[in-house]
Amino acid sequence: MRIVSRVLLPLGLLVVCVSILRAGAQSAQPAPQDTQPTLDVRSVKPAPPQRSFYRRVTVDERVKRFAKVLDLDASQQTGLKSVLERQQARATQLRLNQSLSGVERISRLRDLQQDTVSQIRALLNEQQKKKYDPQNHAAQTNSSDSYMNDWLKAPQR
């Protein structure tokens, strides 16, 4: 008797739940009407593109950051903006070029980055060149050094 009640009772409850859900779904569907207006596709606006969680930094924001860190004058900022815009346009072309293999695309993007660094360096004076770190090694070195120092100072168990 216990086995029968353990199997049949849950099975019976499942059947009742399914039938209730079906009845609710059928009653929730609107009855077909001949007078329903048709949807004009031309009047429907497309949904705005969903934004990514990460926002891409604009060229102007990059120029402002460079200007602040390297103390660029107006002519240098203008030159930097044109260099960055050319880089952005060329990188987009490379990413969209379906004829390139992945390895070739990466190689060309790296070459583009090196060319951009060279063009930026050509805009800078000697003092600014010393501050310019295109791969941001200073931030990486400081963070790993502090991590290593903290680790060395930690008490051993």
Order of alpha helices (4+ residues) and beta strands (2+ residues): alpha-alpha-alpha-alpha-alpha-alpha
